[in-house]
């Protein structure tokens, strides 16, 4: 078993300390690269292989996927690098995180609604059921992710919370911190966007109400259900730091809009997987995410700047600039500024 990366010396520790103290400032918004997609399926989860011009040539292998992660660790711009326990172990053996400010983290569970990238799979058509593959006795990092999905089903939701309680006891015994990801329902409950945000917020707050400080997650990772829902959750309990998950790939304007809107409405962390992994040039993409988060560029400027970087590197963009400037995710449209 390789040694666990220490928390001291990470940007995460510096930033979360200031945020919790009410001293959030420019530069403190955190970006996490969620490279844990291998726990959602198999071959296709590593993303698309690209040639020297940036054109897609097939699916990456695990080794190519690890090479992508190594490059982002070397860039040292993300605050948290989330991956499967097996991949973090490989990187730890190489001492990849030494000399960086990045905190590695691993996904501790993968409930069945996460299994969406298994080819031919139909797991998301049924209510989410708990499942955990990682063994905390072999934890490769001091921080892990635990996810829960509520579906307005008393039996299923109670079982999910009871499984989460058992996990917390094991995590405390292993000396591992966790953050809590709460997905939107994976079944159609007949809710609109506003109702979904209200339902998920209430499920989160009810579920955490009995937890003492020693049991509470480090922060939350939730879907962006619009500014009202995010502001409500962030304002209700200022001791709980809220982060947003990325969801689908979308356009690059969607990604930068989500960063900007989330930060503006109270989130302090963006934890993006597909939005980063599908980018033509991941380090350049993260550079522009950082600039948007810090208020140095608006979303439209970031799209143009990123396309300019691709042109300088001789890389072919997946979308023409005009198409990439469009906001395609409904939840982002009302607050998006015209390009």
C-alpha positions as CSV (number, residue, x, y, z in Angstrom):
1,X,0.0,0.0,0.0
2,X,1.4,3.4,-1.0
3,X,1.5,6.3,1.5
4,X,-1.5,8.6,1.6
5,X,-0.8,12.2,0.4
6,X,-0.9,14.6,3.3
7,X,-3.5,17.4,3.5
8,X,-0.9,20.0,4.6
9,X,0.5,22.1,1.8
10,X,-2.5,21.8,-0.4
11,X,-4.4,24.8,-1.8
12,X,-7.6,23.1,-0.7
13,X,-6.6,23.5,3.0
14,X,-5.7,27.1,2.6
15,X,-8.9,28.0,0.7
16,X,-11.4,25.9,2.7
17,X,-10.0,27.5,5.9
18,X,-10.6,31.0,4.6
19,X,-14.0,30.2,3.2
20,X,-15.3,28.6,6.4
21,X,-14.0,31.7,8.3
22,X,-16.1,34.0,6.1
23,X,-12.9,35.4,4.4
24,X,-13.6,34.2,0.8
25,X,-11.7,36.3,-1.7
26,X,-10.7,36.4,-5.3
27,X,-8.8,33.2,-6.2
28,X,-10.4,31.1,-3.5
29,X,-13.0,29.4,-5.8
30,X,-11.9,25.8,-6.1
31,X,-11.8,23.7,-9.3
32,X,-11.8,19.9,-9.0
33,X,-11.2,17.7,-12.0
34,X,-13.4,14.7,-11.6
35,X,-11.4,11.9,-13.4
36,X,-13.5,9.1,-11.8
37,X,-15.4,8.3,-14.9
38,X,-14.0,4.7,-15.0
39,X,-16.4,3.9,-12.1
40,X,-19.4,4.7,-14.4
41,X,-18.6,2.1,-17.0
42,X,-15.8,0.7,-19.1
43,X,-14.0,1.4,-22.3
44,X,-15.7,4.7,-23.3
45,X,-15.2,6.3,-19.9
46,X,-11.6,7.3,-20.4
47,X,-12.7,9.7,-23.1
48,X,-11.7,10.2,-26.7
49,X,-8.2,9.8,-28.0
50,X,-7.0,12.7,-30.2
51,X,-4.2,13.1,-32.7
52,X,-1.7,15.9,-32.9
53,X,-4.3,18.1,-34.6
54,X,-6.8,17.5,-31.9
55,X,-9.1,15.2,-34.0
56,X,-10.8,12.3,-32.4
57,X,-9.3,8.9,-33.4
58,X,-11.0,6.5,-30.9
59,X,-11.3,5.8,-27.2
60,X,-8.4,6.3,-24.8
61,X,-6.9,3.4,-23.0
62,X,-6.4,3.4,-19.2
63,X,-2.8,4.3,-19.7
64,X,-3.6,7.2,-22.0
65,X,-6.2,8.3,-19.4
66,X,-3.6,8.3,-16.7
67,X,-1.3,10.3,-19.0
68,X,-4.0,12.9,-19.2
69,X,-4.2,13.1,-15.4
70,X,-0.4,13.3,-15.1
71,X,-0.4,16.3,-17.4
72,X,-3.0,18.1,-15.3
73,X,-1.1,17.3,-12.1
74,X,2.0,18.8,-13.7
75,X,0.1,21.9,-14.7
76,X,-0.9,22.3,-11.0
77,X,-4.0,24.5,-11.6
78,X,-6.8,22.3,-10.2
79,X,-7.3,22.3,-6.4
80,X,-8.6,18.7,-6.2
81,X,-8.0,15.7,-8.5
82,X,-10.7,13.1,-8.0
83,X,-10.2,9.6,-9.4
84,X,-10.8,6.0,-8.7
85,X,-8.9,4.5,-5.8
86,X,-6.9,2.3,-8.2
87,X,-5.8,5.2,-10.3
88,X,-4.9,7.4,-7.3
89,X,-2.8,4.5,-6.0
90,X,-0.9,4.4,-9.3
91,X,-0.2,8.1,-9.2
92,X,0.9,7.9,-5.5
93,X,3.4,5.2,-6.4
94,X,4.9,7.7,-8.8
95,X,4.8,10.5,-6.2
96,X,2.9,12.5,-8.8
97,X,1.4,14.9,-6.3
98,X,4.6,15.8,-4.5
99,X,5.6,19.4,-5.0
100,X,2.1,20.4,-6.2
101,X,-0.7,22.1,-4.3
102,X,-3.3,19.5,-5.5
103,X,-5.2,17.4,-3.1
104,X,-6.0,13.9,-4.5
105,X,-9.3,12.4,-3.7
106,X,-11.0,9.1,-4.6
107,X,-14.6,8.0,-5.2
108,X,-15.7,5.8,-2.3
109,X,-19.0,4.6,-3.7
110,X,-20.7,4.2,-7.0
111,X,-24.4,3.7,-6.6
112,X,-26.2,2.1,-9.6
113,X,-27.4,5.4,-11.1
114,X,-23.7,6.2,-11.7
115,X,-23.4,3.1,-13.9
116,X,-24.6,5.1,-16.9
117,X,-21.7,4.4,-19.3
118,X,-21.9,0.7,-19.5
119,X,-22.7,-0.1,-23.1
120,X,-26.1,-1.7,-23.3
121,X,-26.7,-1.0,-19.6
122,X,-30.2,0.1,-18.3
123,X,-29.3,0.8,-14.7
124,X,-30.5,4.4,-14.7
125,X,-34.0,3.3,-15.6
126,X,-34.4,1.9,-12.0
127,X,-34.2,3.7,-8.7
128,X,-30.7,4.1,-7.5
129,X,-29.4,1.4,-5.2
130,X,-26.3,1.7,-3.0
131,X,-23.0,0.0,-4.0
132,X,-19.5,0.6,-2.8
133,X,-16.3,-0.9,-4.3
134,X,-13.6,1.0,-2.5
135,X,-12.1,-0.4,0.7
136,X,-11.3,2.4,3.1
137,X,-8.7,0.3,4.8
138,X,-6.6,0.9,1.6
139,X,-7.6,4.6,1.2
140,X,-5.0,6.2,-1.1
141,X,-6.0,9.8,-0.2
142,X,-7.2,11.7,2.9
143,X,-10.4,12.8,1.1
144,X,-13.1,10.8,-0.7
145,X,-16.4,11.3,-2.4
146,X,-19.6,9.6,-1.3
147,X,-22.8,10.0,-3.4
148,X,-26.5,9.7,-2.6
149,X,-29.5,10.0,-4.9
150,X,-33.0,10.6,-3.6
151,X,-36.0,9.5,-5.6
152,X,-39.0,10.3,-3.3
153,X,-39.2,6.6,-2.4
154,X,-39.3,6.1,1.4
155,X,-37.8,2.6,1.3
156,X,-35.0,3.3,-1.2
157,X,-34.1,6.7,0.3
158,X,-34.0,5.4,3.9
159,X,-31.8,2.5,2.8
160,X,-29.5,5.0,1.0
161,X,-29.2,7.1,4.2
162,X,-28.6,4.1,6.4
163,X,-25.8,2.9,4.0
164,X,-24.3,6.4,4.2
165,X,-24.4,6.3,8.0
166,X,-22.4,3.0,7.9
167,X,-19.9,4.5,5.5
168,X,-19.4,7.5,7.8
169,X,-18.5,5.3,10.7
170,X,-16.0,3.4,8.6
171,X,-14.5,6.6,7.2
172,X,-14.0,8.0,10.7
173,X,-12.3,4.8,11.8
174,X,-10.0,4.9,8.8
175,X,-9.2,8.6,9.3
176,X,-10.6,9.6,5.9
177,X,-12.6,12.8,5.3
178,X,-15.4,12.8,2.8
179,X,-17.5,15.2,0.7
180,X,-21.1,14.4,-0.2
181,X,-22.4,14.4,-3.7
182,X,-26.2,14.5,-4.0
183,X,-27.5,13.9,-7.5
184,X,-30.9,15.0,-8.8
185,X,-33.4,12.1,-8.9
186,X,-32.5,9.6,-11.6
187,X,-36.2,8.9,-12.3
188,X,-38.9,11.3,-13.6
189,X,-40.8,12.5,-10.5
190,X,-42.9,14.9,-12.4
191,X,-41.1,17.9,-11.1
192,X,-40.1,21.0,-12.9
193,X,-36.7,22.6,-12.4
194,X,-37.7,24.7,-9.5
195,X,-39.4,21.8,-7.7
196,X,-36.4,19.6,-8.3
197,X,-34.1,22.2,-6.7
198,X,-36.4,22.6,-3.7
199,X,-36.8,18.8,-3.3
200,X,-33.1,18.1,-3.4
201,X,-32.3,21.0,-1.0
202,X,-34.8,19.7,1.5
203,X,-33.5,16.2,1.2
204,X,-29.9,17.3,1.8
205,X,-30.7,19.5,4.8
206,X,-33.0,16.9,6.4
207,X,-30.4,14.2,5.9
208,X,-27.6,16.3,7.5
209,X,-29.6,17.6,10.4
210,X,-28.7,14.8,12.8
211,X,-25.0,14.8,12.0
212,X,-22.6,16.2,14.5
213,X,-19.6,18.2,13.4
214,X,-17.4,15.1,13.4
215,X,-19.7,13.3,10.9
216,X,-20.5,16.1,8.5
217,X,-19.0,16.2,5.0
218,X,-16.2,18.6,4.1
219,X,-18.5,20.1,1.5
220,X,-21.4,19.4,-0.9
221,X,-21.4,18.6,-4.6
222,X,-24.8,19.2,-6.1
223,X,-26.4,19.8,-9.5
224,X,-26.9,23.4,-10.5
225,X,-30.7,23.7,-10.4
226,X,-30.7,27.5,-11.0
227,X,-29.7,30.5,-9.0
228,X,-32.6,30.5,-6.6
229,X,-32.0,26.9,-5.5
230,X,-28.3,27.4,-5.1
231,X,-28.6,30.6,-3.2
232,X,-31.2,29.0,-0.9
233,X,-28.9,26.1,-0.1
234,X,-25.7,28.2,0.3
235,X,-27.5,30.8,2.5
236,X,-29.3,28.3,4.8
237,X,-26.2,27.1,6.6
238,X,-23.1,29.2,5.9
239,X,-20.9,26.6,7.7
240,X,-21.6,24.2,4.8
241,X,-19.5,24.9,1.7
242,X,-21.5,24.1,-1.5
243,X,-20.0,23.0,-4.8
244,X,-21.6,22.2,-8.2
245,X,-21.2,19.2,-10.4
246,X,-20.8,19.6,-14.1
247,X,-23.3,17.2,-15.7
248,X,-23.1,16.6,-19.4
249,X,-20.5,18.0,-21.8
250,X,-22.5,20.7,-23.6
251,X,-20.7,23.6,-25.3
252,X,-17.7,25.3,-23.8
253,X,-19.9,28.3,-23.2
254,X,-22.1,26.1,-21.0
255,X,-19.0,25.2,-18.9
256,X,-17.8,28.7,-18.4
257,X,-21.4,29.9,-17.7
258,X,-21.8,27.3,-15.1
259,X,-18.6,28.3,-13.3
260,X,-19.6,32.0,-13.4
261,X,-23.2,31.5,-12.3
262,X,-22.3,29.0,-9.6
263,X,-19.7,31.4,-8.1
264,X,-22.0,34.4,-8.3
265,X,-24.8,32.5,-6.5
266,X,-22.8,31.1,-3.6
267,X,-21.0,28.0,-4.8
268,X,-17.3,27.8,-3.8
269,X,-16.2,24.7,-5.8
270,X,-16.8,23.4,-9.3
271,X,-16.3,19.6,-9.7
272,X,-16.4,18.9,-13.4
273,X,-15.8,15.6,-15.1
274,X,-17.0,15.3,-18.7
275,X,-16.8,19.0,-19.3
276,X,-13.0,18.8,-18.7
277,X,-12.3,15.3,-20.1
278,X,-14.0,16.0,-23.4
279,X,-12.1,19.3,-24.1
280,X,-9.7,19.5,-27.0
281,X,-6.9,20.8,-24.8
282,X,-7.6,20.1,-21.1
283,X,-4.8,22.3,-19.6
284,X,-5.9,25.3,-21.7
285,X,-9.5,24.7,-20.8
286,X,-8.7,24.7,-17.1
287,X,-6.7,27.9,-17.5
288,X,-9.9,29.6,-18.8
289,X,-12.1,28.1,-16.1
290,X,-9.7,29.6,-13.6
291,X,-9.9,33.0,-15.2
292,X,-13.7,32.9,-15.2
293,X,-13.9,31.8,-11.6
294,X,-11.5,34.6,-10.6
295,X,-13.5,37.3,-12.5
296,X,-10.8,37.9,-15.1
297,X,-12.9,36.9,-18.1
298,X,-16.6,36.5,-18.7
299,X,-17.9,33.3,-20.2
300,X,-18.0,34.6,-23.8
301,X,-14.5,36.0,-23.5
302,X,-13.3,32.6,-22.2
303,X,-14.8,30.8,-25.2
304,X,-13.1,33.1,-27.6
305,X,-9.8,33.0,-25.7
306,X,-9.9,29.2,-25.6
307,X,-10.5,28.9,-29.3
308,X,-7.6,31.3,-29.8
309,X,-5.4,29.0,-27.8
310,X,-6.5,26.0,-29.9
311,X,-5.6,27.9,-33.0
312,X,-2.1,28.8,-31.7
313,X,-1.5,25.1,-30.9
314,X,-2.8,24.0,-34.3
315,X,-5.7,22.1,-32.8
316,X,-9.0,21.6,-34.5
317,X,-12.0,22.6,-32.3
318,X,-14.9,20.2,-32.0
319,X,-17.3,23.1,-32.7
320,X,-17.0,26.3,-34.7
321,X,-16.7,29.4,-32.5
322,X,-20.3,30.6,-33.2
323,X,-21.7,27.3,-32.1
324,X,-19.5,27.1,-29.1
325,X,-20.6,30.5,-27.9
326,X,-24.2,29.2,-27.6
327,X,-25.7,28.4,-24.2
328,X,-27.5,25.0,-24.7
329,X,-28.3,24.0,-21.1
330,X,-31.8,25.3,-20.1
331,X,-30.9,26.0,-16.5
332,X,-28.2,28.4,-17.6
333,X,-30.1,30.4,-20.2
334,X,-32.0,32.9,-18.1
335,X,-28.9,34.3,-16.4
336,X,-26.5,34.1,-19.4
337,X,-25.3,37.4,-20.9
338,X,-25.5,37.8,-24.6
339,X,-22.2,36.9,-26.4
